[in-house]
């Protein structure tokens, strides 16, 4: 979702809406004029995300302009949950400009911890619902902020357990059908599909399984 307004740069956030959700979302916009103006040379430095040249660090006006810029963009990245970019701004502040705002680092650590906890809860729900593709996408985004070995192992195990359960359901139906028990095979695969409504292989097997038509004896009149 992207929010725009006159006098504001666009701000984008990624959201997830699930069936039945009633979602209220807000996006903070920062006025363009609120960001300290930079000279063309300074813009070239920040756009390339390169270390700040010594000449700029030794110029009081340039150092002030860059400090304000990095502090303001740091807050903007925090609002967008772009923690790697926010961390990069802090690196420029502390490493290049010698500005070490302890509160900023504490704020970054706290927000990132809260975000990861929320994402883990959402990821657990996706895994329980066997929405593995969505879970993998969410986990990849989390891993961009740092390794998540426990969540990766949980997703891998859930996918393997799911595949094993589907294979077992299909195998049980095959065995019953091979023994001549078509009705039992049908009931078995229907039961498996009822437990896993989003698995296409089970649904396809239910749709394509052929059952013998029941035989009926009709008494014909004589004479």
Number of C-alpha atoms within 10 A of each C-alpha: 11 9 14 12 10 8 11 14 13 14 17 14 14 8 9 8 8 8 5 6 8 8 9 5 8 8 15 12 17 17 12 12 9 11 15 15 14 15 11 8 11 17 13 12 16 17 9 8 12 11 13 18 11 10 10 18 17 11 10 11 11 17 20 14 17 26 22 18 19 21 20 16 17 22 18 18 17 18 17 16 17 16 20 16 16 23 18 13 23 24 17 22 23 14 13 17 20 13 14 14 12 9 9 16 13 11 13 20 14 12 15 18 12 11 14 16 12 11 16 17 10 14 24 15 13 18 21 12 12 18 14 18 11 13 22 18 12 16 19 15 12 18 14 11 13 11 12 15 10 9 19 16 11 14 22 15 13 16 16 12 12 16 13 12 14 19 13 13 19 19 14 17 24 18 14 16 17 11 11 11 14 19 15 16 25 21 13 19 22 19 14 22 22 13 10 17 10 13 16 11 13 22 17 11 16 19 11 8 14 11 12 7 6 5 6 6 5 6 6 6 5 4 3
